[in-house]
Amino acid sequence: MDGDRAAALVEAFEPGSFLLVAPGATTAATGTRSVVAETDPDELAAQVTKQLVDTGAPIAVGALPFAPDTPAHLVIPRSVQRAGGVHPYRPSVEPWVPRRPEASHLPDGAGYRRAVAAAVSALRADDDLRKVVLARSTRLVFDEPVQLARLLPGLAATNPLGYTFATPLPDGSTLLGASPELLLERSGARVTSNPLAGSLPRGGDPSHDRANAAELLGSAKNQAEHAVVVESVVEVLRPFCRDLAVTGPSLVATPTMWHLSTRITGELLDQDVSSLRLAAALHPTPAVCGTPTQAARAAIAELEPFDRGFYSGAVGWCTADGDGQWVLAIRCAQVREREMRLFAGAGIMPDSDPVAELAETEAKLRTLLQALGL
Ligand SMILES: C=C(O[C@H]1C=CC=C(C(=O)O)[C@@H]1O)C(=O)O
């Protein structure tokens, strides 16, 4: 059965290789024929297509970073295996149950609330600045190396609607996560994006949970935060597509969060434009950066005390014909030996409440903390 094949791919994961477990498809890639590391989006897409054509490899896989001056890390793999969806999925590998790690936070809770308050002041003082996404990072140090192969199956199993991924980074570390958000998918001429923005944590009991969902749908702040993202995705895709259809917003749930979600679909005018080129054009959407992009980037550089690296970039794959799937690198961590750096951000609007935004990042961090049993 295809589900069994997909499960076998998930459970055969080895550090250094690539895995993307999407709702209807599982993609695994191992080995490195070559790496494309470019900053310019046109050059990146062109080089990846050329290498795919030259080598005959079925797909390129990898990650785009957050910062525009950091090169992407795209790998032409030696071997690719693909299967359908894995869900419903019960892992047969024993989960990794680490002993409690040492934890440190950058910034700490008070520091994050101060950064949100500063962003709110900037947003209120400047009519052009509409939204800034501020992130924080939690560093966990375990007493043994992180067991990626025993962590991934559980992460995939508990996120059936999400995109569970692991991808190698240029410094030898791994980016691992379970993203709820599809940046861009291209299949032939058909293009789909599914921006999420505007969130509330899931409630503990069913009535609290339903109340949070209703509150999110009725929240003017969250609807405005969401609209900014949809507007930007439509604006970027419009020149490439005919017949853009926008459906939403509706609610989607992850195990830890409620999100506002809009589905945007279109038909490509020119099929020479690859999924990678489109993903690079969309990136960074206001779901991870803010709007306008340059001003939001400047605010992030001033208010976030760490380099995002590949967090809030994109992870995915692309064929020589240009088809592919790219998801936002969120609900993720960078893993190296005994260390995991988790990241979570929240969209800050002029009426954001620092306490609520901190709680939102705590809930987002739980995607990985729960998979670790913490
Ligand atoms: C930036 C993150 O989430 C984004 C995606 C969905 C909802 C978001 C929000 O409501 O703030 C964020 O824009 C993250 O999880 O680190």
The ligand as a Gaussian input file, in Angstrom:
#p B3LYP/6-31G(d) Opt

LIG

0 1
 C        5.832000      33.444000      11.916000
 C        5.139000      32.373000      12.312000
 O        3.823000      32.171000      11.941000
 C        3.220000      32.903000      10.902000
 C        2.297000      32.006000      10.209000
 C        0.981000      31.866000      10.601000
 C        0.436000      32.778000      11.527000
 C        1.153000      33.827000      11.988000
 C        0.557000      34.808000      12.932000
 O       -0.649000      34.741000      13.177000
 O        1.293000      35.639000      13.465000
 C        2.514000      34.125000      11.488000
 O        2.355000      35.127000      10.543000
 C        5.732000      31.326000      13.152000
 O        5.062000      30.335000      13.431000
 O        6.904000      31.462000      13.543000

